[in-house]
């Protein structure tokens, strides 16, 4: 990704590069990630990092993995010690991105053929659908890129019933490529399809390796028992972390847009049931809305942010909310 900014795209087309239809056309995740980069880099009005503070705030000791470009050589010359210049936005929290890869994240009602027209019928690994996991990894890559562009540290954890892949938090050169690699090589594999996600266990594993306060971006469909979500978020709160929950849902899940009686297969080990969706639609939608409302209420009650993300819509509004949150943190830290 070293040449990510080498191609300039028409300003009026920049928003298209964050649309699921565009991302689904691309065979490899690396191409998708590059398209995300290009989308952010095209057009001054589309830039997510305009107006970010770069005021000098303080020095902090160098630790392994920090970007050497921020070393203050004058201080080194006087003290023979390595210190980094820390700017105002760097006094906010590191970003830790947690991407759910449990079985339910493999669902998607939009096919690659529908999303990409004649360009591509399947993903590079043979899947027919643009899944929630595809959308979640696109969002994770975009958040990581924004954070690295600001000079902040970012890490990524891909998880199901436990941590499946990880990139440690860093702002050093090469972090972006590592993140692209872990997101592209840990899809919702067949081995995960019957595994129920275990959010509390994953949070415990992450907290066990986290020694400083972070901004945690939890990207998931949140198909957990609501009490498990409450407990996991409470642990993050107790540890002093700030959290943004991005609930990724497919349009069919929200609308229950099925008409014919058919077998419905559980994606996390549940039994297959033959049901008439028309008879259950009203109760299903009410239960889904109640679950999401409770998730929103718990999140906000803990002082966290909750964002619902549709796999059928632009990533732009979600990213704009993230950027607004970051800018508010920066202003609040002055």
CORNOR-V390171 format. One record per helix or strand of 3 or more residues. SS is the DSSP state (a for helix, b for strand). FROM is the first residue (numbers start at 0). LEN is the number of residues. If there is no record, write none. Layout:
ss: [SS | SS]
from: [FROM | FROM]
len: [LEN | LEN]
//
This chain:
ss: [a | a | a | a | b | a | a | b | a | b | a | a | a | b | b | a | a | a | b | a | b | a | b | b | a | b | a]
from: [10 | 19 | 28 | 43 | 55 | 67 | 72 | 82 | 87 | 93 | 102 | 111 | 131 | 153 | 162 | 174 | 189 | 198 | 213 | 225 | 241 | 250 | 261 | 272 | 276 | 304 | 315]
len: [8 | 5 | 13 | 3 | 6 | 3 | 7 | 5 | 4 | 7 | 4 | 5 | 18 | 6 | 8 | 11 | 4 | 10 | 7 | 13 | 8 | 5 | 3 | 3 | 25 | 6 | 18]
//
